[in-house]
């Protein structure tokens, strides 16, 4: 997987999290009180709720340049995350913890980054890379909940409330970006967390947010191969 594909993956997921944050808080009159507020107030409350969360599970599929990006990630605010990403037919398992990102890719992934011979040797093995530099920094950023939310809140069009309804047996309020498209459904009881984001069209898809503040354990995979040593050994 080349750098361009990694950037596409980050951009697609950033759109999802941005859309969620834009609409991230809602309520019924007997719930958390956000549904009656203005979209601008909802945005501010959404940012506060997401920034204050300890963990979240993010899953679903969006389209990036007409190709599907599927994600299934558990994110731990301020520490890292773990999960699986599939982009353009290439699957990657990710763990970010302790200042490093660990990558376990499919054979197709290893062929793209290291060639056929190295791919056979690396199959089933984890690679270790710095989280803030090198080609895998973009992948590492996919596990950073705060960064994905905080860096994308400024980009949105005109927002409007779109009523209350039920999604996955939960009462939610909908907020739609009427300029750029996309609707987020947010819990109206308890903490005002996002439940689902949906967007139609060539760059659309559906992402769900659940298991907010549920325990998530992060650990570095054992016997990972340091990618810097691998490159220096060529």
C-alpha positions as CSV (number, residue, x, y, z in Angstrom):
1,X,0.0,0.0,0.0
2,X,1.6,3.3,-1.0
3,X,1.5,6.6,0.7
4,X,-1.3,7.9,-1.6
5,X,-3.6,5.0,-0.5
6,X,-2.8,5.7,3.2
7,X,-3.7,9.4,2.8
8,X,-7.0,8.4,1.0
9,X,-7.8,6.2,4.0
10,X,-7.1,8.9,6.5
11,X,-9.2,11.5,4.5
12,X,-12.1,9.1,4.2
13,X,-12.2,8.3,7.9
14,X,-11.6,12.0,8.8
15,X,-14.7,12.9,6.8
16,X,-16.7,10.3,8.8
17,X,-15.5,11.5,12.2
18,X,-15.9,15.2,11.2
19,X,-19.5,14.6,10.1
20,X,-20.1,12.8,13.4
21,X,-18.6,15.6,15.4
22,X,-20.6,18.2,13.5
23,X,-23.8,16.6,14.7
24,X,-22.6,14.9,17.7
25,X,-25.1,15.7,20.4
26,X,-28.8,15.3,20.6
27,X,-31.8,14.9,23.0
28,X,-35.5,14.6,23.4
29,X,-37.3,16.8,25.8
30,X,-37.0,14.1,28.5
31,X,-33.4,13.2,27.6
32,X,-30.2,15.1,27.6
33,X,-31.6,18.4,26.4
34,X,-29.6,18.9,23.2
35,X,-32.2,18.3,20.5
36,X,-33.8,21.6,21.1
37,X,-30.6,23.6,20.7
38,X,-29.2,25.2,17.5
39,X,-27.0,23.2,15.2
40,X,-24.1,25.4,16.2
41,X,-24.7,24.6,19.9
42,X,-24.9,21.0,19.0
43,X,-21.5,21.1,17.3
44,X,-19.9,22.6,20.4
45,X,-21.5,20.1,22.6
46,X,-20.5,17.3,20.3
47,X,-16.8,18.3,20.4
48,X,-16.9,18.4,24.2
49,X,-18.6,15.0,24.5
50,X,-16.2,13.3,22.0
51,X,-13.1,14.9,23.5
52,X,-14.2,13.8,27.0
53,X,-14.8,10.2,26.0
54,X,-12.3,7.5,27.0
55,X,-13.0,5.0,24.2
56,X,-15.2,4.3,21.2
57,X,-15.8,1.5,18.7
58,X,-16.0,2.8,15.1
59,X,-17.1,0.5,12.2
60,X,-18.6,0.6,8.8
61,X,-17.8,1.3,5.1
62,X,-17.3,4.6,3.2
63,X,-16.3,5.2,-0.4
64,X,-13.0,6.8,-1.2
65,X,-12.5,7.7,-4.9
66,X,-15.3,5.2,-5.7
67,X,-13.5,2.4,-3.8
68,X,-14.8,1.0,-0.5
69,X,-12.9,1.7,2.8
70,X,-14.0,-0.6,5.5
71,X,-13.0,0.1,9.1
72,X,-13.5,-1.7,12.4
73,X,-11.5,0.2,15.1
74,X,-11.4,0.5,18.9
75,X,-10.0,3.9,19.8
76,X,-8.6,4.9,23.2
77,X,-8.4,8.7,23.7
78,X,-4.9,9.9,24.3
79,X,-3.3,6.4,24.0
80,X,-4.0,4.8,20.7
81,X,-6.2,2.1,19.2
82,X,-6.5,-1.2,17.5
83,X,-8.5,-2.7,14.7
84,X,-8.7,-3.5,11.0
85,X,-8.9,-1.5,7.8
86,X,-9.5,-2.7,4.3
87,X,-8.9,-0.4,1.4
88,X,-8.9,-1.2,-2.3
89,X,-8.9,-4.9,-1.5
90,X,-6.0,-4.7,0.9
91,X,-6.5,-5.5,4.6
92,X,-4.4,-4.2,7.5
93,X,-4.5,-4.9,11.2
94,X,-3.4,-2.0,13.3
95,X,-2.3,-1.4,16.8
96,X,-1.0,2.0,18.1
97,X,0.4,2.1,21.6
98,X,3.5,3.5,23.3
99,X,4.6,5.8,20.6
100,X,4.7,3.1,17.9
101,X,2.3,1.8,15.3
102,X,2.2,-2.0,14.6
103,X,1.0,-3.3,11.2
104,X,0.0,-6.8,10.3
105,X,-1.0,-6.8,6.6
106,X,-2.3,-9.2,4.1
107,X,0.1,-10.7,1.6
108,X,-1.2,-8.2,-1.0
109,X,-0.2,-5.4,1.4
110,X,3.3,-6.7,2.0
111,X,3.8,-7.2,-1.8
112,X,3.0,-3.5,-2.3
113,X,5.4,-2.2,0.3
114,X,8.2,-4.8,0.1
115,X,7.9,-6.9,-3.1
116,X,6.9,-10.6,-3.6
117,X,9.9,-12.2,-2.0
118,X,9.7,-10.1,1.2
119,X,5.9,-10.6,1.3
120,X,6.4,-14.4,1.6
121,X,8.8,-13.9,4.5
122,X,6.6,-11.3,6.2
123,X,3.3,-13.1,5.9
124,X,1.7,-13.4,9.3
125,X,4.3,-11.1,11.0
126,X,3.8,-7.7,12.6
127,X,5.9,-4.6,11.6
128,X,6.7,-1.9,14.0
129,X,7.1,1.8,12.9
130,X,7.2,5.2,14.5
131,X,3.7,6.7,15.0
132,X,4.7,10.2,13.9
133,X,7.1,9.8,11.0
134,X,7.5,7.6,7.9
135,X,5.0,6.2,5.5
136,X,2.9,4.6,8.3
137,X,2.2,7.9,10.2
138,X,-1.0,8.3,8.2
139,X,-2.2,4.9,9.3
140,X,-1.3,5.7,12.9
141,X,-3.4,8.8,12.7
142,X,-6.5,6.6,12.0
143,X,-6.2,5.4,15.6
144,X,-6.2,9.0,17.1
145,X,-9.7,9.9,18.1
146,X,-9.0,13.4,19.3
147,X,-6.9,14.3,16.2
148,X,-9.5,13.1,13.8
149,X,-12.2,15.1,15.5
150,X,-10.4,18.3,16.3
151,X,-8.7,18.7,13.0
152,X,-11.9,18.3,10.9
153,X,-14.5,20.3,12.9
154,X,-13.8,23.5,11.0
155,X,-14.9,22.0,7.6
156,X,-18.7,21.9,7.2
157,X,-21.6,23.5,5.4
158,X,-24.9,24.8,6.6
159,X,-26.3,22.6,9.3
160,X,-30.0,21.8,10.1
161,X,-31.8,19.6,12.6
162,X,-33.8,16.8,10.9
163,X,-36.1,15.6,13.7
164,X,-36.0,12.7,16.1
165,X,-36.3,9.1,15.4
166,X,-35.1,5.6,16.4
167,X,-31.9,4.0,15.1
168,X,-30.8,0.6,16.3
169,X,-33.4,0.7,19.0
170,X,-32.1,4.0,20.3
171,X,-33.8,7.4,20.3
172,X,-31.8,9.8,18.3
173,X,-31.8,13.3,16.9
174,X,-30.7,13.9,13.3
175,X,-28.5,16.7,12.1
176,X,-27.9,17.2,8.4
177,X,-25.2,19.1,6.5
178,X,-27.5,20.6,3.9
179,X,-24.6,22.0,1.9
180,X,-22.3,19.0,1.7
181,X,-24.7,16.2,2.5
182,X,-24.6,13.6,5.3
183,X,-26.8,13.0,8.3
184,X,-25.7,12.0,11.8
185,X,-27.9,10.3,14.4
186,X,-27.1,11.1,18.0
187,X,-28.4,9.6,21.2
188,X,-31.0,11.7,23.0
189,X,-30.6,10.0,26.3
190,X,-27.5,9.8,28.5
191,X,-24.3,11.2,27.1
192,X,-24.9,12.9,23.6
193,X,-22.7,10.5,21.6
194,X,-23.0,9.8,17.9
195,X,-24.8,6.6,16.9
196,X,-24.6,6.5,13.1
197,X,-23.5,8.7,10.2
198,X,-24.9,8.2,6.7
199,X,-24.1,9.9,3.5
200,X,-25.4,9.1,0.0
201,X,-23.4,9.5,-3.3
202,X,-20.0,8.5,-4.6
203,X,-18.2,9.5,-1.5
204,X,-20.8,8.3,1.0
205,X,-21.3,5.3,3.2
206,X,-22.4,4.4,6.7
207,X,-20.4,4.4,9.9
208,X,-21.6,3.4,13.4
209,X,-20.3,4.5,16.7
210,X,-20.9,2.4,19.8
211,X,-19.3,1.0,23.0
212,X,-18.5,4.6,24.1
213,X,-16.4,4.4,27.3
214,X,-16.3,0.6,27.4
215,X,-12.9,-0.9,28.5
216,X,-10.4,-1.4,25.7
217,X,-7.0,-3.0,26.4
218,X,-4.0,-2.1,24.2
219,X,-0.8,-4.1,24.0
220,X,2.1,-4.2,21.6
221,X,2.2,-7.4,19.5
222,X,5.1,-9.6,20.5
223,X,8.1,-10.2,18.2
224,X,7.3,-7.3,15.9
225,X,9.9,-6.5,13.2
226,X,11.2,-3.0,13.4
227,X,10.7,-1.5,10.0
228,X,13.7,0.8,10.3
229,X,15.9,-2.2,10.9
230,X,14.3,-4.0,8.0
231,X,14.9,-1.1,5.6
232,X,18.5,-0.7,6.9
233,X,19.1,-4.3,6.2
234,X,18.3,-4.1,2.5
